[in-house]
Amino acid sequence: MEPARQTQSDAHVVKDDDSYYAVDDSYEALKAFITNYRKENGRTYHRLSDGKYHGPNDELEQDRLDFAHSLWLLTWDGELCNCPKRDGANNVLELGTGTGIWAMEYADSYPEATVLGVDLSPIQPGVVPPNCYFEADDVEQEWEYEEPFDFIFMRAMVGSFRDWPSILAKAYDNLEPGGYVEIQDNEFPVRCDDNTMPEDSVVLKWTEYMVEATENIGQPIDVAPSFKRLVEEAGFVDVEERIAYWPVGTWPKDPYLKEIGRWCQSSMMQGIDSICLALFTRVLGWKKEEVLVFCAHVRNEVRKGNVHGYFPVYCVWGRKPK
């Protein structure tokens, strides 16, 4: 049976001053369903479109997502986005909002904007800026938004979608002429240019297993280098690409890259288990204990910092022609 979907039409959440309330009795039943999270290997996972996304949604993962947000800001010199909408927008949609931290910060920065964050898990805070809203929805299904957006943003979504052209087509159709789409994500597997990464590096193997697992389920995690082409093929114009780098550790001599490497190292130490536990057990057939032992070896290599690995990070944006 296909899970119910929360949309603006079937779960009418309306605003009354600074509070929100449901005007449809079905909303409470829907809320009970989607918050009855799947429990697996000591973690919790989304219930809406059960099993589609392999990242957990518990407090540990929420802490990791918020930490990663700081890494993203450091990567782009403190900017929430790189396209012209860094100067503000009117109607904003964020796909895969997670904890909602990006949506809330954009709403705080631009009070004239209306910001909607969408995710499979309703884990966002109850107290949010008055111009910020959240919905639980599966964005790979049909979109039912009443008004077009002038900015659609997504970040850290590799490994989440089966059909990137379809997602970008939906974004194109739901943008007003002149509106922008922006995608931010890092490349897999990890790279190394100075021969400090041996073939049996567990960090390298971890990223290769991530590529293997996501390819096996048709949700590739190595798609970021194709973003520019995909955005152009979707019909967007003035497409631009900006590439940054996340060193794994503090090995770079450049102070800026060294600081980014420190944050990347901390993020990996915190999140390796979260990122791969469900993928490796569900898709690769590993046991939970095997995953945890392997991740401990990965963290140990990351901690030592002898391997000069790095992840290229892509930001691509384009404009819908008028």
PAZAPA-4460 file (N, C-alpha, C; in steps of 0.05 Angstrom, whole numbers, plus 32768, in hexadecimal, padded with zeros to 4 digits):
% residues 322
    n_x    n_y    n_z   ca_x   ca_y   ca_z    c_x    c_y    c_z   seq   type   mol
   8011   7FE8   8000   8000   8000   8000   8012   8019   8000     1      M     A
   800C   802B   7FEE   801C   8044   7FEC   8016   8056   8004     2      E     A
   802B   8060   8012   8026   8072   8028   8017   808B   8021     3      P     A
   8007   8095   8034   7FF9   80AF   802F   800E   80C5   802D     4      A     A
   8007   80DA   801E   8019   80F0   801A   800D   8109   8027     5      R     A
   801E   8119   8034   8015   8132   803F   8019   8148   802A     6      Q     A
   8004   8155   8022   8006   816B   8010   7FF6   8182   801B     7      T     A
   7FF8   8199   800E   7FE9   81B0   8017   7FCB   81AC   8016     8      Q     A
   7FC2   8199   8005   7FA5   8195   8001   7F99   8181   8014     9      S     A
   7FA9   816C   801D   7F9D   8158   802E   7FA6   8159   804B    10      D     A
   7FB7   816C   8052   7FBF   8170   806E   7FC1   818E   8072    11      A     A
   7FAA   819B   8074   7FA9   81B8   8074   7FB4   81C4   808D    12      H     A
   7FCD   81CC   808D   7FD9   81D9   80A3   7FD8   81F7   809E    13      V     A
   7FCB   8206   80AF   7FC8   8222   80AA   7FD5   8232   80C0    14      V     A
   7FDA   824B   80BB   7FE8   825D   80CD   7FD5   826F   80DC    15      K     A
   7FD8   8271   80F6   7FC9   8283   8106   7FDC   8292   8118    16      D     A
   7FE2   82AB   8111   7FF7   82BB   811E   8011   82AB   811B    17      D     A
   801D   82A2   8132   8036   8293   8131   8032   8276   8136    18      D     A
   801A   826C   8135   8015   824F   813A   8009   8242   8122    19      S     A
   8009   8228   8122   7FFE   8219   810C   7FEA   8204   8117    20      Y     A
   7FD5   81FF   8109   7FC3   81EA   8112   7FB7   81DC   80F9    21      Y     A
   7FAE   81C3   80FD   7FA3   81B4   80E8   7F85   81B7   80E6    22      A     A
   7F7A   81BB   80CF   7F5D   81BE   80CC   7F51   81A5   80BF    23      V     A
   7F60   8191   80BB   7F56   8178   80B0   7F5C   8162   80C4    24      D     A
   7F47   8152   80CC   7F4B   813D   80E0   7F5E   8128   80D6    25      D     A
   7F60   8125   80BC   7F72   8110   80B1   7F90   8117   80B6    26      S     A
   7F95   8131   80BD   7FB1   8139   80C2   7FBD   812A   80D9    27      Y     A
   7FAD   8127   80EF   7FB8   811A   8107   7FBE   80FC   8101    28      E     A
   7FAD   80EF   80F1   7FB2   80D3   80EA   7FCB   80D1   80D8    29      A     A
   7FCD   80E5   80C6   7FE5   80E5   80B4   7FFE   80EA   80C4    30      L     A
   7FFD   80FD   80D7   8014   8103   80E8   801C   80EA   80F8    31      K     A
   8008   80DC   8103   800E   80C4   8113   801C   80AF   8101    32      A     A
   8013   80AD   80E8   801F   8099   80D6   803C   80A1   80D0    33      F     A
   8041   80B9   80C7   805C   80C0   80BE   8070   80C3   80D5    34      I     A
   8066   80C6   80ED   8079   80C8   8104   807D   80AD   8112    35      T     A
   8070   8099   8108   8074   807D   8112   808D   8072   8103    36      N     A
   80A4   807C   810B   80BC   8078   80FB   80C5   805A   80FC    37      Y     A
   80D1   8052   80E6   80DD   8037   80E5   80F4   8036   80F8    38      R     A
   80F5   8021   8108   810C   801D   811A   811D   8006   8110    39      K     A
   8136   800B   810C   8148   7FF7   8100   8164   7FFB   8109    40      E     A
   8170   7FE6   8114   818C   7FE6   811C   8192   7FFD   8130    41      N     A
   817F   8003   8141   8184   8018   8155   8180   8034   814B    42      G     A
   8177   8038   8133   8172   8052   8128   8155   8054   811F    43      R     A
   814B   806C   811A   8130   8070   810F   8132   807C   80F3    44      T     A
   811E   8074   80E2   811D   807D   80C6   8101   8086   80BF    45      Y     A
   80FF   8095   80AA   80E6   80A1   80A1   80D1   808B   809C    46      H     A
   80B7   8091   809F   80A2   807F   809A   8094   8085   807F    47      R     A
   8092   809F   8078   8086   80A6   805F   8097   809C   8048    48      L     A
   808A   808E   8035   809A   8080   8020   80B0   806F   802C    49      S     A
   80A8   805E   803E   80B9   804E   804F   80D0   8041   803F    50      D     A
   80E9   8045   8048   80FF   8038   803C   810C   8046   8024    51      G     A
   8100   805C   801B   810B   8069   8003   8126   8077   8009    52      K     A
   8128   8083   8020   8141   8092   8027   814F   8082   803D    53      Y     A
   8169   8081   803C   8178   806F   804E   8186   807D   8065    54      H     A
   8181   8097   8068   818C   80A4   807F   8178   80A4   8096    55      G     A
   8182   80A2   80AF   8170   80A3   80C6   8165   80BF   80CB    56      P     A
   8152   80C1   80DE   8147   80DB   80E4   8147   80E0   8102    57      N     A
   8156   80D1   8111   8156   80D5   812E   8167   80EC   8137    58      D     A
   816A   80F1   8151   8178   8108   815B   8195   8108   8153    59      E     A
   81A2   80F1   8153   81BE   80EF   814A   81C1   80FA   812E    60      L     A
   81AF   80F1   811C   81B0   80FA   8101   81A9   8118   80FE    61      E     A
   8196   8121   810E   8190   813E   810D   81A7   814F   8116    62      Q     A
   81B6   8146   812A   81CE   8154   8132   81E3   8154   811C    63      D     A
   81E5   813E   810E   81F9   813C   80F8   81F1   814F   80E1    64      R     A
   81D7   8150   80DB   81CE   8162   80C5   81D3   817F   80CC    65      L     A
   81CE   8187   80E5   81D3   81A2   80ED   81F1   81A9   80ED    66      D     A
   8201   8196   80F4   821E   819A   80F3   8227   819D   80D6    67      F     A
   821C   818C   80C5   8224   818D   80A8   821B   81A8   809C    68      A     A
   8206   81B4   80A6   81FD   81CE   809C   8213   81E3   80A0    69      H     A
   8221   81E1   80B6   8237   81F4   80BB   824E   81EF   80A8    70      S     A
   8253   81D6   80A1   8267   81D0   808D   8260   81DC   8072    71      L     A
   8246   81D9   806A   823E   81E5   8051   8241   8203   8051    72      W     A
   823A   8210   8066   823D   822D   8067   825A   8235   8065    73      L     A
   826C   8227   8073   8288   822C   8071   8293   8228   8055    74      L     A
   8288   8214   8047   8290   820E   802C   828B   8226   8019    75      T     A
   8273   8232   801D   826B   8248   800A   826D   8263   8018    76      W     A
   8281   8267   8028   8287   8281   8034   8270   828D   8043    77      D     A
   8261   827C   8050   824B   8285   8061   8230   8289   8052    78      G     A
   8230   8285   8038   8218   8289   8028   8206   8271   8029    79      E     A
   81EC   8275   802B   81D8   825F   802B   81D5   8254   800F    80      L     A
   81DA   8264   7FFB   81D9   825B   7FDF   81EC   826C   7FCE    81      C     A
   81F0   8263   7FB6   8203   8271   7FA4   81F6   827F   7F8D    82      N     A
   81DD   8278   7F86   81CF   8284   7F70   81C6   82A0   7F77    83      C     A
   81BB   82B0   7F64   81B3   82CB   7F6B   819E   82CD   7F82    84      P     A
   8192   82B7   7F89   817F   82B7   7F9F   818C   82B9   7FBA    85      K     A
   81A7   82BB   7FBA   81B5   82C2   7FD3   81AE   82DE   7FDD    86      R     A
   81A3   82ED   7FCB   819A   8309   7FD2   817C   830A   7FD9    87      D     A
   8170   82F2   7FDB   8153   82F1   7FE3   8142   82E6   7FCE    88      G     A
   812B   82DB   7FD6   8117   82D0   7FC4   80FB   82D5   7FCF    89      A     A
   80E7   82CD   7FC0   80CB   82D1   7FC9   80BF   82B7   7FD3    90      N     A
   80C1   82A2   7FC4   80B4   8289   7FCA   80C8   8272   7FC6    91      N     A
   80D0   8266   7FDC   80E7   8253   7FDC   80DE   8237   7FE3    92      V     A
   80E9   8223   7FD5   80E4   8207   7FDC   80FF   81FA   7FE0    93      L     A
   8102   81EC   7FF7   811A   81DC   7FFC   8112   81BE   7FFC    94      E     A
   811E   81AF   7FEB   8119   8192   7FEA   812C   8183   7FFD    95      L     A
   8122   8171   800D   8132   8162   8020   813C   8174   8035    96      G     A
   812A   8182   8043   8132   8197   8056   813F   818C   806F    97      T     A
   813B   8172   8076   8147   8167   808E   813D   8174   80A7    98      G     A
   814F   817F   80B7   8147   818D   80CF   813B   81A8   80CA    99      T     A
   813C   81B1   80B1   8131   81CB   80AA   8144   81E2   80AF   100      G     A
   815D   81DD   80B5   816F   81F2   80BE   8174   8206   80A7   101      I     A
   8178   81FC   808E   817C   820E   8078   8164   821F   8073   102      W     A
   814C   8213   8072   8133   8221   806D   812F   8237   8082   103      A     A
   8133   8231   809B   812F   8244   80B0   8143   825B   80AE   104      M     A
   815C   8255   80A8   816F   826B   80A6   816A   827D   808E   105      E     A
   8161   8271   8078   815A   8281   8060   8142   8293   8067   106      Y     A
   812E   8287   8075   8116   8296   807D   811E   82AD   8090   107      A     A
   8130   82A8   80A2   8139   82BD   80B4   8148   82D3   80A5   108      D     A
   8158   82CB   8092   8168   82DE   8083   8158   82F0   8071   109      S     A
   8142   82E4   8066   8131   82F3   8053   8114   82F1   805C   110      Y     A
   810C   8303   806E   80F1   8302   8079   80DB   8306   8065   111      P     A
   80E2   8311   804E   80CD   8315   8039   80C8   82FC   8029   112      E     A
   80D9   82E7   802D   80D5   82CE   801E   80C3   82BB   802E   113      A     A
   80B5   82AA   801F   80A6   8294   802B   80B6   827B   8024   114      T     A
   80BE   826B   8038   80CF   8255   8035   80C1   823B   803D   115      V     A
   80C0   8227   802C   80B4   820D   8031   80C9   81F8   8030   116      L     A
   80CD   81E9   8045   80DF   81D2   8045   80D0   81B8   8045   117      G     A
   80D8   81A5   8034   80CA   818C   8030   80DD   8175   8036   118      V     A
   80D3   8161   8045   80E4   814A   804B   80D2   8132   8051   119      D     A
   80DD   811A   804F   80CE   8102   8056   80C9   8100   8074   120      L     A
   80DA   810D   8084   80D8   810B   80A1   80D0   8126   80AD   121      S     A
   80BA   8128   80BD   80B3   8141   80C9   80C2   8146   80E3   122      P     A
   80DC   814A   80E1   80EE   814D   80F8   80F5   816A   80FD   123      I     A
   80E9   817C   80EF   80F0   8198   80F2   80E5   81A4   810C   124      Q     A
   80F0   81B9   8116   80E7   81C5   8130   80CA   81CF   812E   125      P     A
   80BE   81D2   8146   80A3   81DD   8147   80A3   81FB   8146   126      G     A
   80B8   8207   814F   80BA   8224   814F   80CC   822D   8138   127      V     A
   80C0   823A   8125   80CF   8241   810C   80C8   825E   8105   128      V     A
   80D8   826B   80F4   80D1   8286   80EB   80B5   8286   80DF   129      P     A
   80A7   829D   80E2   808B   829E   80D8   8088   829B   80BA   130      P     A
   809E   829F   80AC   809D   829C   808E   80A9   8281   8085   131      N     A
   80AB   826E   8097   80B7   8254   8091   80A3   823E   8098   132      C     A
   809F   822B   8085   808C   8215   8089   8099   81FB   8081   133      Y     A
   808E   81E5   808B   8099   81CA   8084   8082   81B7   807D   134      F     A
   8088   81A5   806B   8075   8190   8063   8084   8175   8062   135      E     A
   8076   8160   8069   8080   8145   8064   8075   813C   8049   136      A     A
   8087   8135   8037   807E   812D   801C   8095   811E   800F   137      D     A
   808E   810E   7FFB   80A1   8100   7FEA   80A3   810F   7FD0   138      D     A
   80B9   811D   7FCB   80BB   812F   7FB4   80BF   811F   7F9A   139      V     A
   80C3   8105   7F9C   80C5   80F5   7F83   80A9   80EE   7F79   140      E     A
   8094   80F4   7F88   8079   80F2   7F7F   8070   810C   7F73   141      Q     A
   8057   810E   7F6A   804E   8127   7F5D   804E   813E   7F71   142      E     A
   8056   8155   7F67   8055   816E   7F77   803A   817B   7F74   143      W     A
   8030   8186   7F8A   8015   8192   7F8A   8015   81AE   7F95   144      E     A
   8029   81BE   7F8F   802B   81D9   7F99   801A   81EC   7F89   145      Y     A
   800C   81FD   7F97   7FF9   820F   7F8A   8007   8227   7F7C   146      E     A
   801D   8230   7F87   802A   8248   7F7C   8046   8240   7F73   147      E     A
   8050   824C   7F5E   806C   8246   7F56   8080   8253   7F69   148      P     A
   8097   8248   7F69   80AD   8252   7F7A   80C0   8263   7F68   149      F     A
   80D0   8274   7F75   80E5   8282   7F66   8100   8277   7F6E   150      D     A
   8101   8264   7F81   811B   8258   7F89   8115   823C   7F94   151      F     A
   8122   8228   7F88   8121   820D   7F92   813D   8204   7F99   152      I     A
   8141   81FA   7FB1   815B   81F4   7FBB   815C   81D7   7FC5   153      F     A
   8173   81CA   7FC0   8177   81AF   7FCC   8194   81AB   7FD1   154      M     A
   8199   819C   7FE7   81B5   8199   7FF0   81B8   817D   7FFD   155      R     A
   81CE   8170   7FF7   81D4   8155   8003   81BE   8141   7FFD   156      A     A
   81B6   8140   7FE3   81A1   812E   7FDB   81AB   8118   7FC9   157      M     A
   81C5   8116   7FC3   81CF   80FF   7FB4   81C9   80E6   7FC3   158      V     A
   81C2   80D1   7FB5   81BA   80B8   7FC2   819D   80B7   7FCA   159      G     A
   818E   80CC   7FC5   8172   80CE   7FCE   815E   80C9   7FB7   160      S     A
   8166   80D0   7F9E   8153   80D0   7F88   815A   80BA   7F74   161      F     A
   8145   80AE   7F68   8149   809B   7F53   814B   80A9   7F38   162      R     A
   813D   80C0   7F36   813A   80CD   7F1B   8140   80EB   7F1E   163      D     A
   8159   80F3   7F1C   815F   810F   7F1E   8153   8120   7F08   164      W     A
   8152   8116   7EEF   8144   8126   7EDA   8127   812C   7EE1   165      P     A
   8119   8119   7EEE   80FD   811D   7EF6   80FB   8132   7F0C   166      S     A
   810E   8131   7F1F   810E   8146   7F35   8112   8161   7F29   167      I     A
   8125   8163   7F17   812B   817E   7F0B   8115   8187   7EF9   168      L     A
   8107   8174   7EEC   80F0   817C   7EDB   80DA   8187   7EED   169      A     A
   80D5   817B   7F04   80C1   8185   7F17   80CA   81A1   7F21   170      K     A
   80E3   81A4   7F27   80ED   81BE   7F30   80E8   81D3   7F1A   171      A     A
   80EE   81CC   7F01   80EA   81DE   7EEB   80CD   81E6   7EE8   172      Y     A
   80BB   81D3   7EEA   809F   81D8   7EE6   8093   81E8   7EFD   173      D     A
   809F   81E7   7F15   8095   81F5   7F2C   80A3   820E   7F33   174      N     A
   80B5   8217   7F20   80C2   8231   7F23   80B4   8245   7F11   175      L     A
   80B2   825E   7F1A   80A9   8273   7F09   80BF   827A   7EF5   176      E     A
   80B8   8285   7EDE   80CD   828E   7ECB   80E1   82A1   7ED9   177      P     A
   80FA   829C   7ED6   810F   82AC   7EE3   8117   82A0   7EFE   178      G     A
   810A   828B   7F07   8110   827F   7F21   8129   826D   7F1E   179      G     A
   8135   8267   7F35   814E   8258   7F36   814B   823E   7F45   180      Y     A
   815A   822A   7F3C   815F   8211   7F4A   817C   8210   7F52   181      V     A
   8182   8206   7F6A   819E   8202   7F72   81A1   81E7   7F80   182      E     A
   81B7   81D9   7F79   81BD   81BF   7F85   81D9   81C0   7F91   183      I     A
   81DC   81B7   7FA9   81F6   81B5   7FB6   81FB   8198   7FBF   184      Q     A
   8212   818D   7FB9   8218   8172   7FC2   8235   816B   7FBD   185      D     A
   823F   8157   7FCC   825B   814E   7FC8   825C   8135   7FB7   186      N     A
   8273   8131   7FAC   8278   811A   7F9A   8281   8102   7FAA   187      E     A
   827A   80EA   7FA0   8284   80D1   7FAA   8290   80C2   7F92   188      F     A
   82A5   80B1   7F96   82B3   80AB   7FAF   82C8   80C0   7FB6   189      P     A
   82D5   80BD   7FCD   82EA   80CF   7FD5   8301   80CF   7FC1   190      V     A
   830E   80E6   7FBF   8325   80E8   7FAD   833F   80EC   7FBC   191      R     A
   8355   80E7   7FAF   8370   80ED   7FBA   8383   80F1   7FA3   192      C     A
   8394   8106   7FA5   83A5   810E   7F8F   83C3   8109   7F94   193      D     A
   83CA   8101   7FAD   83E7   8100   7FB4   83F0   80E5   7FBC   194      D     A
   83E1   80D0   7FB5   83E9   80B4   7FBA   83EB   80AD   7FD8   195      N     A
   83DE   80BD   7FE9   83DE   80B6   8005   83C7   80A3   800C   196      T     A
   83B5   809D   7FF9   839F   808B   7FFE   83A4   8070   7FF1   197      M     A
   83AA   805C   8001   83AF   8041   7FF6   8395   8035   7FEB   198      P     A
   8398   8020   7FDB   8381   8013   7FCF   836F   8007   7FE4   199      E     A
   837A   7FFF   7FFB   836A   7FF3   8010   8361   8007   8025   200      D     A
   8362   8021   801F   8358   8036   8031   833B   8031   8038   201      S     A
   8335   8030   8051   8319   802B   8059   8307   8043   8053   202      V     A
   8312   805B   8053   8302   8072   804B   82FA   8070   802E   203      V     A
   830D   8068   801D   8307   8064   8000   82F3   804D   7FFD   204      L     A
   82F7   8037   800B   82E4   8021   8009   82C8   8029   8012   205      K     A
   82C7   8038   8028   82AD   8041   8032   829E   8051   801C   206      W     A
   82AB   8064   800F   829E   8074   7FFB   8297   8062   7FE2   207      T     A
   82A8   804F   7FDC   82A2   803D   7FC5   828A   802B   7FCC   208      E     A
   8288   8022   7FE4   8270   8012   7FEC   8257   8023   7FEB   209      Y     A
   825A   803D   7FF2   8243   804F   7FF0   823A   8052   7FD3   210      M     A
   824D   8054   7FC1   8246   8056   7FA4   8239   803C   7F9B   211      V     A
   8244   8025   7FA3   8239   800B   7F9B   821C   8008   7FA6   212      E     A
   8218   800E   7FBF   81FD   800A   7FCB   81E8   801B   7FBE   213      A     A
   81EF   8035   7FBA   81DB   8047   7FAE   81D6   8041   7F91   214      T     A
   81EA   8037   7F82   81E6   802F   7F67   81D4   8016   7F66   215      E     A
   81D7   8004   7F79   81C7   7FEC   7F79   81A9   7FF1   7F7C   216      N     A
   81A2   8007   7F89   8186   800E   7F8D   817D   8024   7F7B   217      I     A
   818E   802C   7F68   8186   8040   7F54   8185   805D   7F5F   218      G     A
   8193   8062   7F75   8193   807D   7F80   81B0   8086   7F83   219      Q     A
   81BE   808C   7F6D   81DB   8090   7F6D   81E4   80A7   7F7E   220      P     A
   81FA   80A2   7F8C   8205   80B6   7F9D   821C   80C5   7F90   221      I     A
   8224   80BC   7F78   823B   80C8   7F6A   8232   80DA   7F53   222      D     A
   821B   80E7   7F56   820F   80F6   7F40   8217   8113   7F3F   223      V     A
   8223   811E   7F54   8229   813B   7F56   8238   8146   7F3E   224      A     A
   824C   8138   7F32   825A   8143   7F1B   8248   8147   7F03   225      P     A
   8230   813A   7F03   821E   813C   7EEC   8209   8152   7EF0   226      S     A
   8209   815F   7F07   81F4   8173   7F0D   81F2   8188   7EF7   227      F     A
   8208   8193   7EEE   8207   81A9   7EDA   81FA   819F   7EC1   228      K     A
   8201   8188   7EB7   81F4   817D   7E9F   81D7   8178   7EA3   229      R     A
   81CF   816D   7EBA   81B3   8167   7EC0   81A2   8180   7EC2   230      L     A
   81AD   8195   7ECE   819E   81AE   7ED0   819B   81BB   7EB4   231      V     A
   81B0   81BA   7EA4   81AD   81C4   7E89   8199   81B4   7E78   232      E     A
   819A   819A   7E7B   8187   8189   7E6C   816A   818D   7E75   233      E     A
   8167   8196   7E8D   814B   819B   7E97   8140   81B5   7E8C   234      A     A
   8150   81C4   7E7E   8146   81DD   7E71   814E   81F7   7E7E   235      G     A
   815E   81F5   7E93   8167   820D   7EA0   817D   821B   7E90   236      F     A
   817F   8235   7E93   8193   8245   7E85   81A5   8253   7E99   237      V     A
   81BA   825F   7E8F   81CD   826D   7EA1   81D7   825A   7EB7   238      D     A
   81DB   8241   7EB0   81E3   822D   7EC4   8200   8231   7ECB   239      V     A
   8205   8232   7EE5   8221   8236   7EEF   8227   8220   7F03   240      E     A
   8241   821A   7F05   824B   8205   7F16   8263   8210   7F27   241      E     A
   8261   820C   7F41   8277   8214   7F52   8280   81FA   7F61   242      R     A
   829B   81F6   7F62   82A6   81DE   7F6E   82B8   81E6   7F85   243      I     A
   82B3   81D9   7F9C   82C4   81DD   7FB3   82CF   81C2   7FBB   244      A     A
   82DE   81C1   7FD2   82EA   81A7   7FDA   82E8   81A4   7FF8   245      Y     A
   82E2   818B   8000   82E2   8184   801D   82F9   8171   8022   246      W     A
   830F   817A   802D   8324   8168   8035   831B   8157   804C   247      P     A
   8324   813E   804C   831E   812C   8063   8334   812F   8077   248      V     A
   8331   8143   8089   8345   8148   809D   8353   8162   8099   249      G     A
   8367   8168   80A9   8374   8182   80AA   838F   8181   809B   250      T     A
   8392   8170   8088   83AB   816D   807A   83B2   8184   8067   251      W     A
   839F   8193   805B   83A6   81A9   8049   83B7   81BF   8057   252      P     A
   83C9   81CB   8048   83D8   81E1   8053   83C8   81FB   8053   253      K     A
   83B7   81FE   8040   83A6   8217   803E   8394   8219   8057   254      D     A
   8395   822F   8065   8385   8232   807E   8367   822E   807A   255      P     A
   835C   8238   8064   8340   8235   805F   8338   8218   805A   256      Y     A
   8348   820A   804A   8342   81ED   8045   8348   81DD   805E   257      L     A
   835B   81E4   806D   8360   81D6   8086   8348   81D8   8099   258      K     A
   833C   81F0   809A   8324   81F3   80AC   830D   81E3   80A1   259      E     A
   8308   81E4   8087   82F3   81D3   807B   82F9   81B6   8080   260      I     A
   8312   81AE   807E   8319   8192   8083   8313   818A   80A0   261      G     A
   8317   819C   80B2   8311   8196   80CF   82F3   8191   80D2   262      R     A
   82E3   81A1   80C5   82C6   819D   80C7   82BD   8184   80B8   263      W     A
   82C9   817E   80A1   82C2   8166   8092   82CA   814D   80A2   264      C     A
   82E1   814E   80AE   82EA   8138   80BF   82D6   8133   80D6   265      Q     A
   82CE   8149   80E4   82BC   8146   80FA   82A1   813B   80F0   266      S     A
   8298   8145   80D9   827E   813C   80CE   827F   811E   80C8   267      S     A
   8295   8115   80BC   8297   80F8   80B6   8299   80E8   80D0   268      M     A
   82A8   80F1   80E3   82AA   80E2   80FC   828E   80DF   8109   269      M     A
   827E   80F3   8106   8263   80F3   8112   824F   80E3   8102   270      Q     A
   8252   80E2   80E8   823C   80D9   80D7   8240   80C0   80C6   271      G     A
   8257   80B3   80C8   825C   809C   80B6   8247   8087   80BA   272      I     A
   8242   8080   80D3   822E   806B   80D9   8212   8073   80CE   273      D     A
   820A   808C   80D3   81F0   8095   80CA   81EC   8092   80AC   274      S     A
   8201   8099   809D   81FF   809A   8080   81FD   807E   8074   275      I     A
   820B   806B   8080   820D   8051   8072   81FF   8039   807F   276      C     A
   81F6   803B   8098   81EC   8024   80A6   81D5   8016   8097   277      L     A
   81C1   8026   8090   81AA   801A   8082   81B2   8010   8066   278      A     A
   81C2   801F   8058   81CA   8017   803D   81D9   7FFD   803E   279      L     A
   81EC   7FFB   8050   81FD   7FE3   8050   81EE   7FCA   805A   280      F     A
   81DB   7FCE   806C   81CC   7FB7   8076   81B6   7FAF   8063   281      T     A
   81A7   7FC3   8058   8191   7FBD   8047   819A   7FB5   802B   282      R     A
   81AE   7FC2   8021   81B6   7FBE   8004   81CD   7FAB   8001   283      V     A
   81E2   7FAE   8011   81FA   7F9E   800E   81F9   7F85   801E   284      L     A
   81E6   7F82   8030   81E2   7F6A   803F   81F5   7F67   8057   285      G     A
   8200   7F7D   8060   8212   7F7B   8078   8201   7F79   8091   286      W     A
   820D   7F6E   80A6   8201   7F6E   80C0   8208   7F89   80CE   287      K     A
   81F6   7F91   80E1   81FB   7FAA   80EF   8216   7FAB   80FB   288      K     A
   821F   7F95   8108   8239   7F95   8115   8250   7F98   8101   289      E     A
   824D   7F8D   80EA   8261   7F90   80D5   8264   7FAD   80CD   290      E     A
   824D   7FBB   80CA   824D   7FD7   80C2   825B   7FE8   80D7   291      V     A
   8254   7FE3   80F0   825F   7FF3   8106   827D   7FEF   8109   292      L     A
   8286   7FD7   8106   82A3   7FD2   8107   82B2   7FDF   80F0   293      V     A
   82A6   7FDD   80D8   82B3   7FE9   80C1   82B4   8007   80C4   294      F     A
   829E   8013   80CE   829D   8030   80D2   82B1   8039   80E7   295      C     A
   82B6   8029   80FB   82CB   802F   810E   82E6   8031   8101   296      A     A
   82EC   801F   80EF   8305   8020   80E0   8306   8039   80CE   297      H     A
   82F0   8041   80C2   82EF   8059   80B2   82F5   8071   80C3   298      V     A
   82E8   8073   80DA   82EC   808A   80EC   8309   808B   80F5   299      R     A
   8315   8074   80FA   8331   8073   8103   8344   807E   80EE   300      N     A
   833F   8077   80D4   834F   8082   80BF   834A   80A0   80BB   301      E     A
   8331   80A8   80BE   832B   80C5   80BC   8339   80D4   80D2   302      V     A
   8339   80C9   80EA   8345   80D6   8101   8363   80D9   80FE   303      R     A
   8370   80C4   80F4   838D   80C5   80F0   8396   80DB   80DC   304      K     A
   8387   80DE   80C7   838D   80F3   80B4   83A4   80EE   80A2   305      G     A
   83AD   80D5   80A0   83C4   80CF   808E   83BD   80CF   8071   306      N     A
   83A3   80CA   806B   839A   80C9   8050   8390   80E5   8048   307      V     A
   839A   80F0   8032   8393   810B   8029   837C   8109   8016   308      H     A
   8365   8100   8020   834D   80FE   800F   833D   8118   800F   309      G     A
   832C   811A   7FFB   831A   8131   7FFA   8302   812A   7FE9   310      Y     A
   82EC   813A   7FED   82D4   8137   7FDE   82D0   8151   7FCE   311      F     A
   82CE   8150   7FB3   82C5   8167   7FA4   82A8   816D   7FAB   312      P     A
   82A1   8187   7FAD   8287   8190   7FB5   827C   81A2   7F9F   313      V     A
   8264   819C   7F96   8258   81AA   7F7F   8241   81BB   7F87   314      Y     A
   8240   81D3   7F7B   8228   81E3   7F7D   8221   81EC   7F61   315      C     A
   8209   81E5   7F58   81FF   81EB   7F3D   81E5   81F9   7F3F   316      V     A
   81E2   820F   7F30   81C9   821D   7F2F   81C2   8225   7F12   317      W     A
   81A8   8228   7F0E   819F   8231   7EF3   8185   8240   7EF5   318      G     A
   817E   824F   7EE0   8167   8260   7EE0   8152   8255   7ECB   319      R     A
   8139   8255   7ED3   8124   824F   7EC0   8120   8267   7EAE   320      K     A
   8122   8263   7E94   8120   827A   7E82   8104   8287   7E83   321      P     A
   8104   82A1   7E7E   80EB   82B0   7E7E   80DC   82AD   7E63   322      K     A
***
